[in-house]
């Protein structure tokens, strides 16, 4: 692993959009462990059906929903416990 003091001065942001929707759980967890080892900050966009893959690795949830017609989207910030309910 890299020296953490050097990471404070670097931008390590990655956005992943439904990357785990077609991969098996073992490969998905391997990828998440690799991202963690590399010290990346992730924004993971995933359907609720794949939430269990990223759940052990995330610290915040932002649930996005719309009015059903796709015209009025909203974002709710919540804990994992709130999201599970």
N, CA, C and O atoms as CSV, one atom per row, in Angstrom:
chain,resi,resn,atom,element,x,y,z
A,1,UNK,N,N,0.837,-1.179,0.000
A,1,UNK,CA,C,0.000,0.000,0.000
A,1,UNK,C,C,0.881,1.241,0.000
A,1,UNK,O,O,1.977,1.235,0.560
A,2,UNK,N,N,0.402,2.291,-0.622
A,2,UNK,CA,C,1.155,3.525,-0.720
A,2,UNK,C,C,1.165,4.264,0.607
A,2,UNK,O,O,0.317,4.033,1.469
A,3,UNK,N,N,2.135,5.155,0.758
A,3,UNK,CA,C,2.231,5.998,1.943
A,3,UNK,C,C,1.015,6.912,2.009
A,3,UNK,O,O,0.777,7.694,1.089
A,4,UNK,N,N,0.237,6.819,3.098
A,4,UNK,CA,C,-1.001,7.585,3.220
A,4,UNK,C,C,-0.764,9.082,3.297
A,4,UNK,O,O,-1.656,9.855,2.948
A,5,UNK,N,N,0.408,9.519,3.740
A,5,UNK,CA,C,0.672,10.953,3.813
A,5,UNK,C,C,0.717,11.572,2.419
A,5,UNK,O,O,0.387,12.747,2.262
A,6,UNK,N,N,1.117,10.809,1.411
A,6,UNK,CA,C,1.133,11.305,0.036
A,6,UNK,C,C,-0.265,11.368,-0.565
A,6,UNK,O,O,-0.504,12.175,-1.463
A,7,UNK,N,N,-1.195,10.537,-0.094
A,7,UNK,CA,C,-2.545,10.488,-0.647
A,7,UNK,C,C,-3.333,11.745,-0.346
A,7,UNK,O,O,-4.246,12.085,-1.098
A,8,UNK,N,N,-3.014,12.443,0.721
A,8,UNK,CA,C,-3.757,13.649,1.084
A,8,UNK,C,C,-3.616,14.731,0.021
A,8,UNK,O,O,-4.486,15.593,-0.098
A,9,UNK,N,N,-2.550,14.699,-0.742
A,9,UNK,CA,C,-2.307,15.712,-1.759
A,9,UNK,C,C,-2.723,15.270,-3.161
A,9,UNK,O,O,-2.411,15.945,-4.142
A,10,UNK,N,N,-3.418,14.150,-3.258
A,10,UNK,CA,C,-3.812,13.653,-4.577
A,10,UNK,C,C,-5.320,13.552,-4.693
A,10,UNK,O,O,-6.021,13.395,-3.693
A,11,UNK,N,N,-5.812,13.643,-5.911
A,11,UNK,CA,C,-7.236,13.508,-6.191
A,11,UNK,C,C,-7.457,12.099,-6.686
A,11,UNK,O,O,-6.948,11.735,-7.747
A,12,UNK,N,N,-8.203,11.293,-5.947
A,12,UNK,CA,C,-8.392,9.876,-6.257
A,12,UNK,C,C,-9.873,9.539,-6.335
A,12,UNK,O,O,-10.341,8.620,-5.663
A,13,UNK,N,N,-10.603,10.272,-7.145
A,13,UNK,CA,C,-12.049,10.100,-7.252
A,13,UNK,C,C,-12.391,9.314,-8.514
A,13,UNK,O,O,-11.900,9.612,-9.602
A,14,UNK,N,N,-13.245,8.304,-8.343
A,14,UNK,CA,C,-13.682,7.469,-9.463
A,14,UNK,C,C,-15.187,7.308,-9.370
A,14,UNK,O,O,-15.717,7.025,-8.295
A,15,UNK,N,N,-15.886,7.487,-10.493
A,15,UNK,CA,C,-17.324,7.227,-10.547
A,15,UNK,C,C,-17.541,5.917,-11.298
A,15,UNK,O,O,-17.015,5.712,-12.391
A,16,UNK,N,N,-18.323,5.044,-10.686
A,16,UNK,CA,C,-18.614,3.737,-11.279
A,16,UNK,C,C,-20.120,3.643,-11.480
A,16,UNK,O,O,-20.882,3.758,-10.520
A,17,UNK,N,N,-20.548,3.438,-12.697
A,17,UNK,CA,C,-21.973,3.381,-13.012
A,17,UNK,C,C,-22.387,1.955,-13.344
A,17,UNK,O,O,-22.097,1.456,-14.431
A,18,UNK,N,N,-23.059,1.309,-12.417
A,18,UNK,CA,C,-23.598,-0.046,-12.576
A,18,UNK,C,C,-22.560,-1.065,-13.037
A,18,UNK,O,O,-22.880,-1.987,-13.787
A,19,UNK,N,N,-21.329,-0.898,-12.591
A,19,UNK,CA,C,-20.269,-1.810,-13.004
A,19,UNK,C,C,-20.511,-3.234,-12.524
A,19,UNK,O,O,-20.048,-4.183,-13.157
A,20,UNK,N,N,-21.228,-3.400,-11.417
A,20,UNK,CA,C,-21.404,-4.730,-10.854
A,20,UNK,C,C,-22.701,-5.400,-11.278
A,20,UNK,O,O,-23.016,-6.489,-10.796
A,21,UNK,N,N,-23.449,-4.781,-12.158
A,21,UNK,CA,C,-24.739,-5.357,-12.546
A,21,UNK,C,C,-24.588,-6.641,-13.356
A,21,UNK,O,O,-25.509,-7.457,-13.394
A,22,UNK,N,N,-23.448,-6.830,-13.997
A,22,UNK,CA,C,-23.258,-8.031,-14.828
A,22,UNK,C,C,-22.091,-8.904,-14.393
A,22,UNK,O,O,-21.787,-9.897,-15.053
A,23,UNK,N,N,-21.430,-8.550,-13.293
A,23,UNK,CA,C,-20.319,-9.377,-12.854
A,23,UNK,C,C,-20.726,-10.203,-11.641
A,23,UNK,O,O,-21.647,-9.851,-10.903
A,24,UNK,N,N,-20.013,-11.312,-11.456
A,24,UNK,CA,C,-20.356,-12.155,-10.310
A,24,UNK,C,C,-19.858,-11.503,-9.019
A,24,UNK,O,O,-19.034,-10.589,-9.043
A,25,UNK,N,N,-20.370,-11.990,-7.908
A,25,UNK,CA,C,-20.081,-11.377,-6.608
A,25,UNK,C,C,-18.593,-11.441,-6.257
A,25,UNK,O,O,-18.050,-10.496,-5.686
A,26,UNK,N,N,-17.945,-12.529,-6.590
A,26,UNK,CA,C,-16.527,-12.680,-6.255
A,26,UNK,C,C,-15.685,-11.620,-6.966
A,26,UNK,O,O,-14.835,-10.987,-6.340
A,27,UNK,N,N,-15.909,-11.423,-8.254
A,27,UNK,CA,C,-15.166,-10.411,-8.999
A,27,UNK,C,C,-15.516,-9.001,-8.542
A,27,UNK,O,O,-14.651,-8.126,-8.506
A,28,UNK,N,N,-16.756,-8.780,-8.199
A,28,UNK,CA,C,-17.185,-7.466,-7.722
A,28,UNK,C,C,-16.508,-7.124,-6.400
A,28,UNK,O,O,-16.021,-6.008,-6.219
A,29,UNK,N,N,-16.477,-8.066,-5.494
A,29,UNK,CA,C,-15.822,-7.826,-4.205
A,29,UNK,C,C,-14.306,-7.655,-4.379
A,29,UNK,O,O,-13.682,-6.853,-3.685
A,30,UNK,N,N,-13.731,-8.410,-5.301
A,30,UNK,CA,C,-12.299,-8.253,-5.591
A,30,UNK,C,C,-12.025,-6.826,-6.079
A,30,UNK,O,O,-11.055,-6.199,-5.654
A,31,UNK,N,N,-12.874,-6.319,-6.963
A,31,UNK,CA,C,-12.708,-4.958,-7.472
A,31,UNK,C,C,-12.820,-3.941,-6.343
A,31,UNK,O,O,-12.022,-3.006,-6.275
A,32,UNK,N,N,-13.793,-4.110,-5.460
A,32,UNK,CA,C,-13.965,-3.177,-4.347
A,32,UNK,C,C,-12.754,-3.212,-3.413
A,32,UNK,O,O,-12.326,-2.166,-2.924
A,33,UNK,N,N,-12.204,-4.388,-3.161
A,33,UNK,CA,C,-11.000,-4.498,-2.336
A,33,UNK,C,C,-9.816,-3.803,-3.012
A,33,UNK,O,O,-9.013,-3.147,-2.349
A,34,UNK,N,N,-9.715,-3.951,-4.326
A,34,UNK,CA,C,-8.638,-3.297,-5.069
A,34,UNK,C,C,-8.775,-1.780,-5.002
A,34,UNK,O,O,-7.789,-1.078,-4.775
A,35,UNK,N,N,-9.983,-1.272,-5.198
A,35,UNK,CA,C,-10.210,0.170,-5.102
A,35,UNK,C,C,-9.838,0.679,-3.711
A,35,UNK,O,O,-9.247,1.750,-3.568
A,36,UNK,N,N,-10.190,-0.098,-2.694
A,36,UNK,CA,C,-9.871,0.273,-1.311
A,36,UNK,C,C,-8.357,0.302,-1.113
A,36,UNK,O,O,-7.824,1.234,-0.512
A,37,UNK,N,N,-7.676,-0.707,-1.612
A,37,UNK,CA,C,-6.216,-0.799,-1.484
A,37,UNK,C,C,-5.525,0.365,-2.194
A,37,UNK,O,O,-4.486,0.844,-1.740
A,38,UNK,N,N,-6.094,0.811,-3.293
A,38,UNK,CA,C,-5.524,1.929,-4.044
A,38,UNK,C,C,-5.872,3.288,-3.428
A,38,UNK,O,O,-5.374,4.323,-3.871
A,39,UNK,N,N,-6.722,3.273,-2.412
A,39,UNK,CA,C,-7.082,4.507,-1.735
A,39,UNK,C,C,-7.988,5.409,-2.555
A,39,UNK,O,O,-7.913,6.632,-2.441
A,40,UNK,N,N,-8.838,4.822,-3.375
A,40,UNK,CA,C,-9.725,5.606,-4.226
A,40,UNK,C,C,-10.985,6.017,-3.477
A,40,UNK,O,O,-11.491,5.272,-2.638
A,41,UNK,N,N,-11.477,7.192,-3.785
A,41,UNK,CA,C,-12.780,7.630,-3.285
A,41,UNK,C,C,-13.769,7.327,-4.394
A,41,UNK,O,O,-13.592,7.791,-5.521
A,42,UNK,N,N,-14.802,6.560,-4.099
A,42,UNK,CA,C,-15.730,6.102,-5.125
A,42,UNK,C,C,-17.098,6.745,-5.009
A,42,UNK,O,O,-17.603,6.992,-3.913
A,43,UNK,N,N,-17.670,7.003,-6.141
A,43,UNK,CA,C,-19.091,7.299,-6.246
A,43,UNK,C,C,-19.648,6.128,-7.036
A,43,UNK,O,O,-19.366,5.994,-8.227
A,44,UNK,N,N,-20.435,5.280,-6.389
A,44,UNK,CA,C,-20.944,4.071,-7.022
A,44,UNK,C,C,-22.427,4.259,-7.303
A,44,UNK,O,O,-23.223,4.476,-6.389
A,45,UNK,N,N,-22.787,4.174,-8.573
A,45,UNK,CA,C,-24.183,4.236,-8.991
A,45,UNK,C,C,-24.604,2.799,-9.241
A,45,UNK,O,O,-24.075,2.131,-10.130
A,46,UNK,N,N,-25.564,2.328,-8.447
A,46,UNK,CA,C,-25.950,0.924,-8.563
A,46,UNK,C,C,-27.438,0.752,-8.273
A,46,UNK,O,O,-28.009,1.490,-7.470
A,47,UNK,N,N,-28.059,-0.220,-8.928
A,47,UNK,CA,C,-29.458,-0.503,-8.584
A,47,UNK,C,C,-29.523,-1.154,-7.202
A,47,UNK,O,O,-28.536,-1.700,-6.708
A,48,UNK,N,N,-30.687,-1.085,-6.602
A,48,UNK,CA,C,-30.867,-1.662,-5.263
A,48,UNK,C,C,-30.504,-3.145,-5.226
A,48,UNK,O,O,-30.072,-3.644,-4.187
A,49,UNK,N,N,-30.671,-3.853,-6.333
A,49,UNK,CA,C,-30.382,-5.290,-6.361
A,49,UNK,C,C,-28.896,-5.594,-6.201
A,49,UNK,O,O,-28.539,-6.719,-5.850
A,50,UNK,N,N,-28.020,-4.619,-6.449
A,50,UNK,CA,C,-26.574,-4.833,-6.312
A,50,UNK,C,C,-26.002,-4.118,-5.095
A,50,UNK,O,O,-24.784,-4.078,-4.919
A,51,UNK,N,N,-26.852,-3.563,-4.266
A,51,UNK,CA,C,-26.395,-2.816,-3.102
A,51,UNK,C,C,-25.560,-3.677,-2.165
A,51,UNK,O,O,-24.598,-3.184,-1.576
A,52,UNK,N,N,-25.902,-4.941,-2.014
A,52,UNK,CA,C,-25.177,-5.825,-1.097
A,52,UNK,C,C,-23.694,-5.968,-1.468
A,52,UNK,O,O,-22.873,-6.283,-0.606
A,53,UNK,N,N,-23.348,-5.743,-2.724
A,53,UNK,CA,C,-21.952,-5.859,-3.162
A,53,UNK,C,C,-21.116,-4.712,-2.601
A,53,UNK,O,O,-19.993,-4.930,-2.145
A,54,UNK,N,N,-21.651,-3.500,-2.632
A,54,UNK,CA,C,-20.889,-2.331,-2.210
A,54,UNK,C,C,-21.114,-1.963,-0.745
A,54,UNK,O,O,-20.339,-1.192,-0.180
A,55,UNK,N,N,-22.134,-2.488,-0.141
A,55,UNK,CA,C,-22.530,-2.120,1.220
A,55,UNK,C,C,-21.377,-2.159,2.230
A,55,UNK,O,O,-21.257,-1.224,3.022
A,56,UNK,N,N,-20.529,-3.187,2.245
A,56,UNK,CA,C,-19.441,-3.206,3.232
A,56,UNK,C,C,-18.379,-2.131,3.007
A,56,UNK,O,O,-17.536,-1.915,3.878
A,57,UNK,N,N,-18.402,-1.464,1.878
A,57,UNK,CA,C,-17.348,-0.529,1.509
A,57,UNK,C,C,-17.792,0.937,1.503
A,57,UNK,O,O,-16.970,1.823,1.269
A,58,UNK,N,N,-19.047,1.201,1.752
A,58,UNK,CA,C,-19.531,2.577,1.643
A,58,UNK,C,C,-19.797,3.192,3.011
A,58,UNK,O,O,-20.055,2.491,3.989
A,59,UNK,N,N,-19.729,4.505,3.052
A,59,UNK,CA,C,-19.971,5.205,4.313
A,59,UNK,C,C,-21.175,6.140,4.224
A,59,UNK,O,O,-21.620,6.661,5.246
A,60,UNK,N,N,-21.702,6.358,3.040
A,60,UNK,CA,C,-22.863,7.238,2.870
A,60,UNK,C,C,-23.692,6.762,1.692
A,60,UNK,O,O,-23.175,6.175,0.741
A,61,UNK,N,N,-24.994,7.028,1.774
A,61,UNK,CA,C,-25.909,6.666,0.693
A,61,UNK,C,C,-26.674,7.904,0.252
A,61,UNK,O,O,-27.055,8.749,1.062
A,62,UNK,N,N,-26.884,7.982,-1.025
A,62,UNK,CA,C,-27.704,9.050,-1.594
A,62,UNK,C,C,-28.675,8.359,-2.550
A,62,UNK,O,O,-28.287,7.911,-3.629
A,63,UNK,N,N,-29.912,8.281,-2.151
A,63,UNK,CA,C,-30.946,7.586,-2.915
A,63,UNK,C,C,-31.607,8.583,-3.863
A,63,UNK,O,O,-32.124,9.614,-3.431
A,64,UNK,N,N,-31.586,8.269,-5.156
A,64,UNK,CA,C,-32.161,9.154,-6.169
A,64,UNK,C,C,-33.437,8.517,-6.694
A,64,UNK,O,O,-33.456,7.341,-7.057
A,65,UNK,N,N,-34.489,9.300,-6.729
A,65,UNK,CA,C,-35.758,8.810,-7.258
A,65,UNK,C,C,-36.439,9.935,-8.015
A,65,UNK,O,O,-36.113,11.109,-7.838
A,66,UNK,N,N,-37.397,9.557,-8.867
A,66,UNK,CA,C,-38.127,10.583,-9.617
A,66,UNK,C,C,-39.622,10.341,-9.539
A,66,UNK,O,O,-40.076,9.383,-8.914
A,67,UNK,N,N,-40.375,11.210,-10.172
A,67,UNK,CA,C,-41.836,11.183,-10.089
A,67,UNK,C,C,-42.484,10.093,-10.938
A,67,UNK,O,O,-43.710,10.037,-11.028
A,68,UNK,N,N,-41.701,9.243,-11.550
A,68,UNK,CA,C,-42.246,8.182,-12.390
A,68,UNK,C,C,-42.298,8.559,-13.856
A,68,UNK,O,O,-42.332,7.689,-14.727
A,69,UNK,N,N,-42.306,9.839,-14.127
A,69,UNK,CA,C,-42.296,10.320,-15.505
A,69,UNK,C,C,-40.905,10.794,-15.905
A,69,UNK,O,O,-40.678,11.156,-17.059
A,70,UNK,N,N,-39.975,10.793,-14.953
A,70,UNK,CA,C,-38.614,11.196,-15.240
A,70,UNK,C,C,-38.410,12.693,-15.322
A,70,UNK,O,O,-37.391,13.153,-15.839
A,71,UNK,N,N,-39.359,13.458,-14.821
A,71,UNK,CA,C,-39.260,14.920,-14.942
A,71,UNK,C,C,-38.820,15.612,-13.659
A,71,UNK,O,O,-38.320,16.735,-13.711
A,72,UNK,N,N,-38.992,14.979,-12.530
A,72,UNK,CA,C,-38.717,15.628,-11.258
A,72,UNK,C,C,-37.943,14.672,-10.357
A,72,UNK,O,O,-38.542,13.901,-9.607
A,73,UNK,N,N,-36.622,14.717,-10.427
A,73,UNK,CA,C,-35.784,13.841,-9.608
A,73,UNK,C,C,-35.449,14.491,-8.283
A,73,UNK,O,O,-35.342,15.713,-8.180
A,74,UNK,N,N,-35.284,13.651,-7.265
A,74,UNK,CA,C,-34.904,14.119,-5.941
A,74,UNK,C,C,-33.805,13.217,-5.389
A,74,UNK,O,O,-33.693,12.051,-5.768
A,75,UNK,N,N,-33.004,13.768,-4.498
A,75,UNK,CA,C,-31.934,13.017,-3.844
A,75,UNK,C,C,-32.160,13.063,-2.340
A,75,UNK,O,O,-32.373,14.132,-1.767
A,76,UNK,N,N,-32.112,11.907,-1.712
A,76,UNK,CA,C,-32.238,11.792,-0.252
A,76,UNK,C,C,-30.921,11.255,0.294
A,76,UNK,O,O,-30.433,10.222,-0.165
A,77,UNK,N,N,-30.350,11.946,1.264
A,77,UNK,CA,C,-29.166,11.455,1.959
A,77,UNK,C,C,-29.651,10.601,3.127
A,77,UNK,O,O,-30.540,11.008,3.874
A,78,UNK,N,N,-29.063,9.418,3.278
A,78,UNK,CA,C,-29.508,8.536,4.352
A,78,UNK,C,C,-28.418,7.580,4.775
A,78,UNK,O,O,-27.427,7.383,4.072
A,79,UNK,N,N,-28.620,6.995,5.928
A,79,UNK,CA,C,-27.713,5.962,6.426
A,79,UNK,C,C,-28.055,4.642,5.740
A,79,UNK,O,O,-29.092,4.525,5.086
A,80,UNK,N,N,-27.186,3.657,5.893
A,80,UNK,CA,C,-27.480,2.338,5.333
A,80,UNK,C,C,-28.726,1.730,5.966
A,80,UNK,O,O,-29.522,1.083,5.286
A,81,UNK,N,N,-28.894,1.941,7.272
A,81,UNK,CA,C,-30.080,1.422,7.961
A,81,UNK,C,C,-31.371,2.004,7.401
A,81,UNK,O,O,-32.349,1.283,7.204
A,82,UNK,N,N,-31.374,3.295,7.147
A,82,UNK,CA,C,-32.544,3.931,6.555
A,82,UNK,C,C,-32.806,3.405,5.151
A,82,UNK,O,O,-33.956,3.196,4.763
A,83,UNK,N,N,-31.742,3.193,4.396
A,83,UNK,CA,C,-31.899,2.693,3.036
A,83,UNK,C,C,-32.462,1.277,3.014
A,83,UNK,O,O,-33.265,0.948,2.142
A,84,UNK,N,N,-32.055,0.442,3.955
A,84,UNK,CA,C,-32.558,-0.930,4.027
A,84,UNK,C,C,-34.055,-1.001,4.287
A,84,UNK,O,O,-34.733,-1.913,3.815
A,85,UNK,N,N,-34.574,-0.016,5.056
A,85,UNK,CA,C,-35.998,0.015,5.379
A,85,UNK,C,C,-36.782,0.368,4.145
A,85,UNK,O,O,-38.009,0.449,4.195
